[in-house]
Amino acid sequence: MDERFLITDEEREKVLGNYFKQGTNGPLDVFPSKEKRKYIIAQEIIKRFDVGKVYLEKEVNELLITIHDDFATIRRFLIDYRFMNRSDDGREYWIDDVDSK
């Protein structure tokens, strides 16, 4: 984990509570602008995917849109910060190991 994202349990709970007003299984009110908060949110969002399952882009988008309208920004963040992997042609997505983040 990047040292910029060392996060205490208290900090994690506060951020999740502030951004997931209906609980972590509900929608995200706003995708945060600060990197550390985005990272905390991404750690929670990625739990909604099955490790090792291959998803088509459409499936990823369908799941992410239930979390927030700007699913493309969230998908990009998940890829850029290596929460999720994507095939070279961009058609398939998968999660290797949620616990490694």
N, C-alpha and C positions, 0 to 999 in steps of 0.2 A: 504494500500500500504506500502511496505517495505520502511523505511526511506532512504535506499541506493538509491532508485529510485525516489526521489523527483526531478521533472523535470520542468524546466521553458518552456514556450511556445517558446521562442527564441531557447533554446537548442533542443527542439523537432524538430522544423523546420529545423535547421541546420543539424541534424543527418539524418532526412528523405531526405533532399535534397542531402546529400552526398552519401546515399546508394541506393536511388531510383532515378537514373539519368533521367529516362523517366517519372517521376511522380509516385505518390503512388499507382496508378492503374497498373503500369507496373512491370517489373521484378526487383528483387533485384540484384544489382551488386555483392555484397559480403555480406555474413552473418558475422556481426562483431564479434570480439573476446572479446571485453569488455562487461561485464555484463549489464551495464547501457544502452549501445547502443543496445544490443540484446533486452532488455526490451522495449525500444522505438519502435524498429522494430516490435516486437511481438504485441504490442498494435495496430499497423497499419495493420498487416497481419490478425489478428483475425477479423477485420471488414469485411473481405471477406466471412465469414461464417454467416449463418443465426442462430440467437439465437433460441434455442429450437428444431431445426431440428436435427435428428439423422443421422449421416454420417457413412458409412462403411469405413474401413481403406483405401480401394481402392479409394473411393471418396475424402478422405482427401489428399491422395497422389497425385491424379490427379490435385487437386486445387493447392497444394503446389509446384508441379513441374513447374507450370506456373510462379511461383515467383522465384524459385531458384532450381538448379539441386540437391542440397543436401537437399532434402525434408525431409529425415529421421531425420536429425539433428534439423531442424526447428520444425518438429512434436514433437520430444522429448522435446524441449525447451517449446513448448506450453503446454505440459502435465506437465512437471516438475514445471513450474511456474504458474500452474493452470489457464491458459487462456482457456484451453480446458479440458474437462473431458473424461475419457475413461472407458469403462466397464471392469470388472475384467478379462474377457477372451480376451480383446484387439480387439474385433470385431467392437464395436460401439463407436463413438465419438460424443460429443455435446458441445455446448456453453450454459452456463446458462445466463450470463449477461455481455455483453461487457462493460457497463458503470461502473462496479464494479472494473475495473482494472485501 
